[in-house]
Amino acid sequence: MINVVETVENFAKQNGITEIDTLVLQIGELSSVVPRFVQACYPAAVDGTMLQNTKLEIEILPGNCICDNCKKVFNLIEHKGECPSCGSEDWELLCGREFLIKEIVAC
């Protein structure tokens, strides 16, 4: 989170932003980043920075994949790695491992 705060502060300074209202992060459900831990450590990470009074919003991105056999897109976790359409376990991950700064909302 400290790297995220530094990145946001650098972006704000480069773009003449002096106050930020909300920081929106996107976290994939297959990511190694745990949203509740991000939420819990956010106050300590922003303490004493220009983000100190900001709100944090977290959007969870689904872990979707596409079946190599029938080309159906499905949620990997929900279907336990098996295509609900044809039963194949051969798939390609499309999304779900992201950890992104989606939006910086200035005041």
C-alpha positions in Angstrom: 0.0 0.0 0.0 2.9 2.4 0.6 3.9 2.0 -3.0 0.3 2.8 -4.1 0.3 5.9 -1.9 3.7 7.1 -3.3 2.4 6.5 -6.9 -0.8 8.5 -6.3 1.1 11.3 -4.6 3.6 11.5 -7.5 0.7 11.6 -10.0 -1.1 14.3 -8.0 2.0 16.5 -7.8 2.8 16.1 -11.5 -0.7 17.1 -12.4 -1.2 20.0 -9.9 -3.7 18.1 -7.7 -3.5 19.3 -4.2 -6.4 17.4 -2.6 -7.8 14.0 -3.2 -11.3 12.9 -2.2 -11.3 9.2 -3.2 -8.9 6.6 -4.3 -10.5 3.7 -6.2 -8.5 0.4 -6.5 -9.4 -2.7 -8.5 -8.3 -6.0 -7.1 -8.8 -9.3 -8.9 -10.3 -12.1 -6.9 -7.4 -14.4 -8.0 -4.8 -11.7 -7.0 -2.4 -12.3 -4.1 -3.7 -9.0 -2.6 -6.4 -9.5 0.0 -9.0 -6.6 -0.1 -9.8 -6.7 3.6 -6.1 -6.4 4.5 -5.8 -3.4 2.1 -8.7 -1.8 3.8 -7.3 -2.5 7.2 -3.8 -1.1 6.5 -4.9 1.9 4.4 -5.2 4.3 7.4 -1.6 3.6 8.4 -0.3 3.8 4.8 -1.9 7.2 4.3 -1.1 8.7 7.7 0.9 11.9 7.3 0.5 12.0 3.5 -1.7 14.0 1.2 -4.1 11.0 1.1 -4.7 11.1 4.8 -8.3 12.3 4.5 -9.2 10.3 1.4 -11.8 7.6 1.1 -10.8 4.2 -0.2 -13.0 2.3 -2.6 -12.2 -1.3 -3.7 -13.7 -3.0 -6.7 -13.3 -6.7 -6.9 -12.7 -8.0 -10.5 -13.9 -11.5 -11.2 -11.5 -14.3 -12.0 -12.9 -15.2 -15.5 -11.4 -17.6 -18.0 -12.3 -18.9 -21.4 -12.7 -22.6 -22.2 -10.2 -23.8 -24.8 -12.7 -26.4 -25.9 -16.1 -24.6 -26.3 -14.9 -20.9 -25.9 -17.4 -20.2 -23.1 -16.3 -17.5 -20.6 -16.9 -18.6 -17.0 -15.8 -17.7 -13.4 -12.9 -19.9 -12.4 -13.7 -19.9 -8.7 -17.5 -20.3 -9.0 -17.0 -23.3 -11.3 -14.0 -24.8 -9.6 -11.8 -24.7 -12.7 -14.3 -26.7 -14.8 -16.2 -25.3 -17.8 -19.9 -25.3 -16.9 -20.8 -25.8 -20.5 -18.6 -28.7 -21.6 -16.9 -29.9 -18.5 -13.4 -29.2 -19.8 -10.6 -28.2 -17.5 -8.6 -26.6 -20.3 -9.0 -22.9 -20.1 -7.1 -19.6 -20.4 -7.3 -16.9 -17.7 -8.8 -13.7 -19.0 -8.8 -11.6 -15.8 -8.8 -11.7 -12.0 -5.1 -11.2 -11.0 -5.2 -7.4 -11.3 -4.2 -4.9 -8.7 -4.8 -1.5 -10.3 -5.3 2.1 -9.4 -8.5 2.7 -11.3 -9.4 6.3 -10.3 -8.1 9.2 -8.3 -11.0 11.6 -7.5 -9.8 15.1 -6.8 -11.8 17.5 -4.6 
